[in-house]
Every structure is written in C-alpha cells, then in structure tokens.
Amino acid sequence: MGRIKSIAIKRLGEELIKEHGGKFSTDFEKNKKVLGEVKPIKSKRTRNILAGYITKKMQQIKSSGI
C-alpha cells in the first residue's frame, strides 16, 4: 500500500496535467524538471510528492489508452 496524498496535491496535480499534460511523462526525473519550469515549488519534499503523483496519473492515462 502506498501513502495517501493530500487533497491539495491531487488538485494541483490534476490542474497541472490539464494545463501542461503534453510536457509530463511516465518518468519521475523528467517530471521533477518539468515542474521546476512550469510551477516552481520551494519545498523539495512537496515537489517530489507532486512529481510522483503526476507520474502515477500519467501511467494510468497511458494504460487506459486516453
């Protein structure tokens, strides 16, 4: 079982995927760099959690064929 993400992380992640979905991929390291360009986040921990959430969502989108 994984950790439960806060509502703020989920909302921000969904919003960023809608706005900049083409820039994100299923690669965590790439998503961290894209987050730095798109929406700079001061907290390293928050950036990593958000990048992980976006990576997971992109994998789900890729596997569902959307």
C-alpha positions in Angstrom: 0.0 0.0 0.0 1.2 3.4 -0.8 0.9 6.7 1.1 -2.3 8.7 0.8 -1.8 12.0 -1.0 -3.5 15.1 0.4 -6.3 16.8 -1.5 -4.1 19.8 -2.2 -1.6 17.6 -4.0 -4.3 15.8 -6.0 -6.0 19.1 -7.1 -2.7 20.8 -8.1 -1.6 17.6 -9.9 -4.9 17.3 -11.9 -4.8 21.1 -12.7 -1.2 20.8 -14.0 -2.0 17.8 -16.1 -4.9 19.6 -17.7 -2.8 22.7 -18.4 0.5 21.1 -19.3 -0.3 17.4 -20.0 1.9 17.2 -23.0 5.0 18.1 -21.1 4.7 15.4 -18.5 5.6 11.7 -19.0 5.8 8.5 -17.1 9.4 9.3 -16.0 9.7 10.7 -12.4 13.0 12.5 -13.0 11.7 14.3 -16.1 8.5 15.3 -14.3 10.6 16.9 -11.5 12.4 19.1 -14.0 9.2 20.0 -15.8 7.6 21.0 -12.5 10.6 23.3 -11.9 9.8 25.1 -15.2 6.0 25.1 -15.1 5.4 25.8 -11.4 8.4 26.4 -9.2 7.9 24.8 -5.8 10.1 25.8 -2.9 9.8 22.7 -0.9 11.8 19.8 -2.2 9.6 17.2 -0.5 6.4 18.7 -1.9 7.9 18.8 -5.4 8.8 15.2 -5.2 5.4 14.1 -3.9 3.7 16.1 -6.7 6.0 14.7 -9.3 5.3 11.2 -8.1 1.6 11.8 -8.2 1.8 13.2 -11.7 3.9 10.2 -12.8 1.4 7.8 -11.4 -1.5 9.6 -13.1 0.4 9.7 -16.5 0.9 5.9 -16.2 -2.8 5.4 -15.6 -3.7 7.6 -18.6 -1.2 5.7 -20.8 -2.5 2.3 -19.7 -6.2 3.3 -20.2 -5.5 4.5 -23.8 -6.8 8.0 -23.4 
